Amino acid sequence: MEEVRLHGFWPSPYVYRVIWALKLKGVQYEYIEEDLSNKSQALLQYNPAHKKVPVLVHGGKPVAESLIILEYIEETWSQNPLLPADPHERAMARFWIDFGQQKCRTFFSFYLATEEDKEKETKEVLEILKIIQDQALGDKKFFGGNKIGLLDLSFGWLAHWFECTQEVVGIQILEHSILPRLYEWTVNFKEEPVIKENLPDSSKLLTHFRWLKEKFSSPNPK
Amino acid sequence: MAEVKLYGWWSSPFTHRIEVALKLKGVEYEFISEDVRNKSPSLLKYNPVLKKIPVLVHNGKPICESLVILEYIDETWEVGPSLLPKDPYERAMVRFWAKLLDEKCFPAMRNAFLSIGEEQEKAKEESTELLKFLEGTLSGNKFFGGDTIGMVDIVANFISYWFIIVQELAGLQVLTKEKFPKLCEWMDEYLNSDIIRENLPHKDKLTAIYQARFLDAAAANAAVAGGGGSPK
């Protein structure tokens, strides 16, 4: 059995996508916590292009970028499939995974919003969440249908990390009165045993999010 | 008989990727020209979320986003050359480079063409760094896909043809034979291979479009700078 190692950083939702996928597939792995202010030689060697986490190293070979790692895990370990078998449904899952990725910047702008920007940023985020709820999720319990799949994992950050974002900004968008089906999805998602048992501590995360926002908002963010 | 339609635009490198993939696989398709300045009801029906081309419609079902479409084509039509390798690790590498090309290279190279001053210098530097990574992956191989064209070659199409045209228009020296000998060799191989050579958009027509865009951007930049900005 070839060795599996995951280089990660505890507050990162991207790292958790990979943790969830590995656990859903029952894959044993070693976790290595990276200090992003002092990146290890191993990380820089394994991901020279982006120098970021997560990086999955399987039998000494590194795979970087969380969404690419998810597809790699899906193709390497065939138990508990996380993508549909039908090519068109797979394409739809990949489309929505890509959509979520493309819209990251909007959520980031919301997170960093000043008092003046808040209304505008909130409106943009709400629009995207409505599209995700109405068109990606529809009437399904999970994005993957009756059970969670890669698309659920890719949106997983909405179920936990986004709570902290909203807390820091001081505006609640993802709640039952505004986005009922998407809100229910967050509840169902977090009830899944693999997810429930693998989430960073909420109060630690909130502290981190507040600190990070100050760091990004300061006059000399670097 | 499967019905395949491709909604696209003649000058778009993203549309071109799909045409190349379909032709490599020998798939018959109907091309429907979509002017994105005047989108048809069909396009808006098939891609209501992003409203962009290309869109592949196979037996009435739409697939959007060029990288998603390329994977769909490879999975659906198993005849003809494979666009992605079979090995999961090599597939991950292909996806990594395709993503880098679309998310980093394309915007950097577009900015290098359309911006001025400090922003342009930064875009030129970023483009150069990214091209170095690509140059490194080509060692010894004719194509990014090895001996035959694969998904990375197809996704890198904008470098091989579109960027060369705009680079000349803007007087840039980002992608040169001296700096990137392997990439330039790859460009020759890619552009001269059968399917590609027969299906490139007309160079003069393409040059005219980008010339207009370059002039528009230069005017916009000059207006922003109060008429005082100097290009590169």
Interface residues (C-beta under 8 A of the other chain):
Chain A: A49 H58 K61 V63 A64 E65 I68 I69 E71 Y72 E75 T76 P87 H88 R90 A91 M92 R94 F95 D98 F99 I131 Q135
Chain B: P48 V49 L50 H58 K61 I63 C64 E65 L67 V68 I69 E71 Y72 E75 T76 P88 Y89 R91 A92 R95 F96 K99 L100 F133
